[in-house]
Amino acid sequence: MKSLRPSKTVKSMIVLTLLAAGMILIQSVGDRAYAQPLAADLVKADVGKVLIDPADTVILLLDHQSGLFQTVKDISVAELRTNTIILAKVANLMKIPLITTASVPTGPNGPLMPEIHQNAPDAIYVPRTGEISAWDNKQFVETVRKTGRKTLIIAGVWTSVCVAFPALQAKAEGYKVYTVMDASGDPSEMASRTTVARLTQAGIVPVSTNAVFCELQRTWNRPDAAAFGALYGAYAPNYQAVVESYQKAQEALKPEKK
């Protein structure tokens, strides 16, 4: 009886067939990689699915006040301010509505940090009349509703109060809510950790500043890519050093002009 095992010739043909199929697959993937879609096409691909839709987003910066900054212990104030400024710059860059408010700015909580409105001149400031939660202020809620958008990106001081209360209230009213943890601050790490647990149980998504601007950017194939590149350097100074070293190395490789 002849052996049922395939001959060497058959084995060789199978291997060659698999290699050919693999090369076709690699070529196909490569072709798609070079055909980079524009930012708008990327956003349209999964609007309403898993990533943030810039066209449906409002950024809320709540109670970033000088007096409250002095109580923050879970993040350095310098980092907190830098990340807040980045969010303001992203809003301005992408024409995303930005709404700010402050809790009794004439009292010990202090005034709102000026860099927010300096970097986002179209931002809307809504005064409050003593409400701890911005969502308890009718004018603030109405200002959000007038945008017609249903995705909220929220940051503020304190995380456990100024961020958590309106985030929970907005979520209960049907908004999709993200809280930016490193653009917010609390009196202790314990307060921040328990707040994250509370928010996630309610279906609110905790994110970082870099996750926000990367998710909104989506691609380097866009005319404002350089402006986004500057945000990377502001968020991660070590990355800025890498970029500078790379640029210097590239310059050194250029032939000297005679």
JOTA-V990716 format. One record per residue. N is the residue number from 1. RES is the residue in three letters. NEAR is the number of other ideal C-beta (glycine too) atoms within 12 Angstrom. Layout:
# JOTA-V990716
n/res/near
N/RES/NEAR
N/RES/NEAR
This chain:
# JOTA-V990716
n/res/near
1/MET/3
2/LYS/6
3/SER/7
4/LEU/7
5/ARG/8
6/PRO/13
7/SER/12
8/LYS/10
9/THR/10
10/VAL/14
11/LYS/13
12/SER/13
13/MET/14
14/ILE/15
15/VAL/15
16/LEU/14
17/THR/14
18/LEU/14
19/LEU/14
20/ALA/14
21/ALA/14
22/GLY/14
23/MET/14
24/ILE/14
25/LEU/14
26/ILE/14
27/GLN/14
28/SER/14
29/VAL/13
30/GLY/12
31/ASP/12
32/ARG/12
33/ALA/12
34/TYR/11
35/ALA/12
36/GLN/16
37/PRO/19
38/LEU/18
39/ALA/26
40/ALA/18
41/ASP/16
42/LEU/24
43/VAL/26
44/LYS/17
45/ALA/17
46/ASP/15
47/VAL/21
48/GLY/15
49/LYS/13
50/VAL/11
51/LEU/26
52/ILE/37
53/ASP/29
54/PRO/31
55/ALA/22
56/ASP/24
57/THR/37
58/VAL/40
59/ILE/48
60/LEU/51
61/LEU/51
62/LEU/51
63/ASP/51
64/HIS/47
65/GLN/37
66/SER/24
67/GLY/24
68/LEU/37
69/PHE/31
70/GLN/17
71/THR/27
72/VAL/35
73/LYS/21
74/ASP/27
75/ILE/32
76/SER/14
77/VAL/24
78/ALA/17
79/GLU/26
80/LEU/39
81/ARG/34
82/THR/28
83/ASN/40
84/THR/50
85/ILE/33
86/ILE/43
87/LEU/52
88/ALA/42
89/LYS/38
90/VAL/45
91/ALA/39
92/ASN/27
93/LEU/30
94/MET/35
95/LYS/20
96/ILE/33
97/PRO/32
98/LEU/40
99/ILE/44
100/THR/44
101/THR/41
102/ALA/37
103/SER/37
104/VAL/22
105/PRO/25
106/THR/15
107/GLY/16
108/PRO/15
109/ASN/30
110/GLY/22
111/PRO/24
112/LEU/36
113/MET/38
114/PRO/23
115/GLU/27
116/ILE/40
117/HIS/27
118/GLN/17
119/ASN/30
120/ALA/31
121/PRO/17
122/ASP/21
123/ALA/33
124/ILE/26
125/TYR/28
126/VAL/32
127/PRO/21
128/ARG/32
129/THR/16
130/GLY/16
131/GLU/26
132/ILE/25
133/SER/30
134/ALA/41
135/TRP/38
136/ASP/22
137/ASN/28
138/LYS/16
139/GLN/21
140/PHE/36
141/VAL/27
142/GLU/15
143/THR/27
144/VAL/37
145/ARG/21
146/LYS/15
147/THR/25
148/GLY/13
149/ARG/26
150/LYS/23
151/THR/35
152/LEU/45
153/ILE/52
154/ILE/52
155/ALA/48
156/GLY/50
157/VAL/46
158/TRP/36
159/THR/46
160/SER/36
161/VAL/33
162/CYS/45
163/VAL/46
164/ALA/41
165/PHE/34
166/PRO/43
167/ALA/43
168/LEU/30
169/GLN/28
170/ALA/38
171/LYS/28
172/ALA/15
173/GLU/17
174/GLY/13
175/TYR/32
176/LYS/28
177/VAL/38
178/TYR/39
179/THR/47
180/VAL/46
181/MET/40
182/ASP/34
183/ALA/47
184/SER/48
185/GLY/42
186/ASP/33
187/PRO/24
188/SER/18
189/GLU/18
190/MET/15
191/ALA/28
192/SER/31
193/ARG/18
194/THR/20
195/THR/35
196/VAL/30
197/ALA/17
198/ARG/24
199/LEU/32
200/THR/22
201/GLN/15
202/ALA/22
203/GLY/19
204/ILE/34
205/VAL/29
206/PRO/33
207/VAL/34
208/SER/27
209/THR/39
210/ASN/28
211/ALA/26
212/VAL/42
213/PHE/41
214/CYS/23
215/GLU/30
216/LEU/39
217/GLN/31
218/ARG/30
219/THR/21
220/TRP/19
221/ASN/19
222/ARG/24
223/PRO/13
224/ASP/24
225/ALA/19
226/ALA/15
227/ALA/23
228/PHE/30
229/GLY/25
230/ALA/23
231/LEU/34
232/TYR/27
233/GLY/24
234/ALA/31
235/TYR/31
236/ALA/24
237/PRO/15
238/ASN/13
239/TYR/18
240/GLN/18
241/ALA/14
242/VAL/16
243/VAL/20
244/GLU/16
245/SER/14
246/TYR/15
247/GLN/16
248/LYS/13
249/ALA/12
250/GLN/11
251/GLU/12
252/ALA/11
253/LEU/10
254/LYS/10
255/PRO/7
256/GLU/7
257/LYS/4
258/LYS/3
